[in-house]
Amino acid sequence: MNGTIDGFSYGLVTPVAAFVMACVGSALGLRCVVRTIHHEPGWRTGWLALGAASLGCGIWTMHFIAMTGFSVQQTSITYDIPLTVLSLVVAIVVVSAGVFIVGSRGATRASLAVGGSITGIGVATMHYLGMFAMQLNGDLRYDTVTVALSLVIALVAATAALWAAVSVQGFLRSLGASLVMGLAVTGMHYTGMAAVSVHLHDTSTQVANGQSGASLLLPMLIGPVIFLILAGAIVMFDPVLILGQGEWNKSAGGRSGSTGGNGPGSPVAPDREDLFASHDGRRPGGR
């Protein structure tokens, strides 16, 4: 007997919230990778790590917000805590590998192919590991074609996001890329969920011990959400935006042994135009 699946138990609340969190994680990840292009080498590892963690947390948060709206009419659903935590670790670690490859080597075909594949596989692994953590009175079964489609979406979305991270300049363009990435990641999730069917066991069988969806997932979401808020604060209050271009150039020039400014041999600091471009594309101050 197949169970009756409802992927939208709370209506549009969970898919919209999941999409928003995917966009937030994508936006922070993209902006952090952009920072690596403009900052000195000593800063790049930190920005890449922050970007990878933001992207991983955003994707994981998206998945489990969406899962709070997933239910099977004939059985309760619980979640295995260690596997759920492991899915978060996988999301961050594997996404980090892809981000570091592209962030350190640039948007070459080889780096995008390798980094995009690793990141896409990581996103898909996180999704299906999170599904495996579900415990219910039945077996999950998957339609092979739909699962394959979800994997293709994950690979394409990851590769496009990494390309955008190192190629798209300006705040509005990065925002657009983040929306596309958020839509693709959320689409991958719901495509994967469309592949699911539940074959119920004997109704007398008890569900294994675990935490119910809301009681487990909502508290666990607090940590990643707080991290994304802190990451957003770090990105918004980057030293370049606080000190201004001139002071940043002097500081960078002093560290490299030059007299400061933009003379020959002094580091070129990122312009605010590159970090947060205005709507008309002009440099601050009318330059």
C-alpha positions in Angstrom: 0.0 0.0 0.0 1.3 3.4 -0.9 1.1 6.3 1.5 -0.5 9.6 0.7 2.2 12.2 0.5 1.7 15.9 1.1 4.8 18.0 0.4 3.0 21.3 1.2 1.4 20.7 4.6 1.7 24.4 5.5 0.8 25.7 2.0 3.2 28.1 0.4 4.9 29.0 3.7 7.6 26.3 3.6 8.5 26.6 -0.1 8.7 30.4 0.0 10.8 30.3 3.2 13.0 27.6 1.8 13.6 29.7 -1.4 14.4 32.8 0.7 17.0 30.9 2.7 18.5 29.4 -0.4 18.8 32.9 -1.9 20.4 34.2 1.3 23.0 31.5 1.4 23.7 31.9 -2.3 24.0 35.7 -2.0 26.5 35.5 0.9 28.5 32.7 -0.8 28.7 34.7 -4.0 29.7 38.0 -2.3 32.4 36.2 -0.2 34.0 34.7 -3.3 33.9 38.1 -5.0 35.9 39.4 -2.1 38.7 36.9 -2.8 39.2 38.5 -6.2 39.9 41.9 -4.7 41.6 41.2 -1.3 45.2 40.3 -0.6 46.1 36.6 -0.6 46.1 36.5 3.2 42.4 37.3 3.3 41.3 35.0 0.6 41.2 31.7 2.5 39.0 33.3 5.1 36.6 34.7 2.6 36.4 31.4 0.7 35.7 29.5 4.0 33.0 32.0 5.0 31.5 31.8 1.5 31.5 28.0 1.4 30.0 27.7 4.9 27.3 30.3 4.0 26.4 28.5 0.8 26.4 25.1 2.6 24.2 26.3 5.5 21.8 28.1 3.1 21.3 24.9 1.1 20.9 22.7 4.2 18.5 25.2 5.8 16.5 25.4 2.6 16.2 21.6 2.5 15.0 21.1 6.1 12.6 24.1 6.0 11.0 22.5 3.0 11.0 19.1 4.9 8.9 20.6 7.7 6.1 20.7 5.2 6.5 17.1 4.1 4.1 14.6 5.6 2.6 11.1 4.9 -1.1 10.9 5.9 -0.9 7.3 7.2 2.2 7.5 9.3 4.2 9.8 11.5 7.7 10.9 10.6 10.7 11.2 12.8 14.3 12.0 12.0 17.6 10.3 13.0 19.6 13.1 14.7 23.2 11.9 13.8 22.3 11.5 10.2 20.6 14.9 10.1 23.7 16.6 11.6 25.9 14.6 9.2 23.9 16.0 6.2 24.8 19.5 7.4 28.5 18.6 7.7 28.4 17.0 4.2 26.8 20.2 2.8 29.5 22.5 4.2 32.5 20.2 3.6 31.7 19.2 0.0 30.6 22.7 -1.0 33.8 24.1 0.5 35.9 21.8 -1.8 34.1 23.1 -4.9 34.3 26.7 -3.8 38.0 26.5 -3.0 38.8 24.9 -6.3 37.1 27.7 -8.3 38.1 30.4 -5.9 41.8 29.6 -6.0 42.1 28.7 -9.7 39.6 31.0 -11.3 36.7 30.3 -13.7 38.6 28.0 -16.1 36.7 25.2 -17.8 38.6 22.6 -15.8 38.1 24.3 -12.4 34.4 24.9 -13.1 33.9 21.3 -14.3 35.6 19.8 -11.3 34.3 22.3 -8.7 30.8 22.3 -10.1 30.7 18.5 -10.1 31.9 18.3 -6.5 29.5 21.0 -5.3 26.6 19.5 -7.2 27.2 16.0 -5.9 27.6 17.5 -2.4 24.2 19.2 -2.7 22.5 16.0 -4.0 24.3 13.9 -1.3 23.1 16.3 1.4 19.5 16.0 0.1 19.3 12.2 -0.1 21.2 11.8 3.2 18.6 14.0 4.8 15.9 11.9 3.2 17.6 8.7 4.5 17.5 10.2 8.0 13.7 10.1 7.9 12.1 7.3 9.9 8.5 6.3 9.2 6.3 3.2 9.0 7.2 2.4 5.4 10.0 2.4 2.8 10.9 5.3 0.6 11.1 4.5 -3.1 12.4 6.7 -5.8 11.6 7.1 -9.5 15.0 6.7 -11.2 14.4 9.2 -14.0 13.2 12.0 -11.7 16.2 11.4 -9.4 18.5 11.7 -12.4 16.9 14.9 -13.3 17.4 16.3 -9.8 21.1 15.4 -10.0 21.4 17.2 -13.4 19.8 20.3 -11.8 22.1 20.1 -8.9 25.2 19.9 -11.1 24.1 22.7 -13.5 23.1 25.0 -10.6 26.3 24.4 -8.7 28.5 25.1 -11.8 26.5 28.2 -12.7 26.8 29.5 -9.1 30.5 29.0 -9.1 30.9 30.7 -12.4 28.8 33.6 -11.3 30.8 33.9 -8.1 34.0 34.7 -9.9 32.6 36.3 -13.1 29.6 38.5 -12.1 30.5 42.0 -10.9 28.2 44.5 -9.2 25.7 44.1 -6.5 22.6 44.0 -8.6 24.0 41.3 -10.9 25.2 39.3 -8.0 21.7 39.6 -6.5 20.2 38.3 -9.7 22.6 35.4 -9.8 21.7 34.6 -6.2 18.0 34.5 -7.1 18.7 32.2 -10.0 20.8 30.0 -7.7 18.2 29.9 -5.0 15.5 29.0 -7.5 17.7 26.2 -9.0 18.6 24.7 -5.6 15.0 24.8 -4.4 13.9 23.4 -7.7 16.4 20.5 -7.3 14.9 19.8 -3.9 11.3 19.6 -5.0 12.3 17.7 -8.1 13.9 15.1 -5.8 10.8 15.1 -3.6 8.6 14.4 -6.7 10.6 11.2 -7.2 9.5 9.9 -3.7 6.8 7.4 -3.0 6.1 5.7 0.3 5.3 1.9 0.5 3.7 1.4 3.9 4.4 -1.4 6.3 1.9 -3.2 8.5 0.0 -0.5 10.4 0.8 -2.4 13.7 4.5 -1.7 13.2 5.9 1.1 15.4 8.0 3.9 14.0 11.6 3.8 15.2 12.7 6.2 18.0 13.6 9.6 16.8 12.6 13.2 16.8 9.5 14.5 15.0 9.9 16.9 12.2 9.0 20.1 13.9 10.5 19.2 17.3 13.9 18.4 15.7 14.2 20.5 12.6 13.0 23.9 13.9 15.5 24.0 16.8 18.3 22.7 14.6 17.6 25.5 12.1 18.4 28.1 14.7 22.2 27.6 14.5 22.6 27.8 10.7 20.2 30.8 10.5 22.2 32.6 13.2 25.4 31.8 11.3 23.9 33.2 8.1 23.0 36.4 9.9 26.5 36.8 11.3 28.0 36.0 7.9 25.8 38.7 6.4 27.0 41.2 9.0 30.6 40.4 8.2 30.0 40.8 4.4 28.1 44.1 4.9 30.8 45.5 7.2 33.8 44.6 5.2 36.8 46.9 6.0 36.7 48.4 2.5 33.2 49.7 3.1 34.1 51.0 6.6 37.4 52.7 5.9 36.7 53.8 2.3 39.0 53.2 -0.7 41.6 55.8 0.2 42.2 54.6 3.7 42.2 50.9 2.6 44.8 51.7 -0.1 47.0 53.4 2.5 46.7 50.4 4.8 47.4 47.9 2.0 50.3 50.0 0.8 51.8 50.2 4.2 51.7 46.4 4.6 53.4 46.0 1.2 56.1 48.5 2.0 54.9 51.2 -0.4 54.0 54.8 0.5 50.3 54.2 0.0 47.9 55.4 -2.6 47.6 54.0 -6.0 51.1 54.5 -7.2 53.1 51.8 -9.1 53.6 48.7 -7.1 51.0 49.4 -4.5 48.1 47.0 -4.2 44.9 47.9 -5.9 42.0 47.9 -3.4 38.6 46.9 -4.4 36.4 49.8 -5.4 33.0 50.2 -3.8 31.7 50.1 -7.3 32.9 46.5 -7.5 31.4 45.5 -4.2 28.1 47.3 -4.2 27.6 49.0 -7.5 25.0 51.8 -7.7 22.0 51.5 -9.9 23.4 53.7 -12.7 26.9 52.0 -12.5 28.8 55.2 -11.7 31.5 55.3 -9.2 30.8 56.9 -5.8 31.5 60.6 -5.8 30.6 61.0 -9.4 33.9 59.6 -10.8 
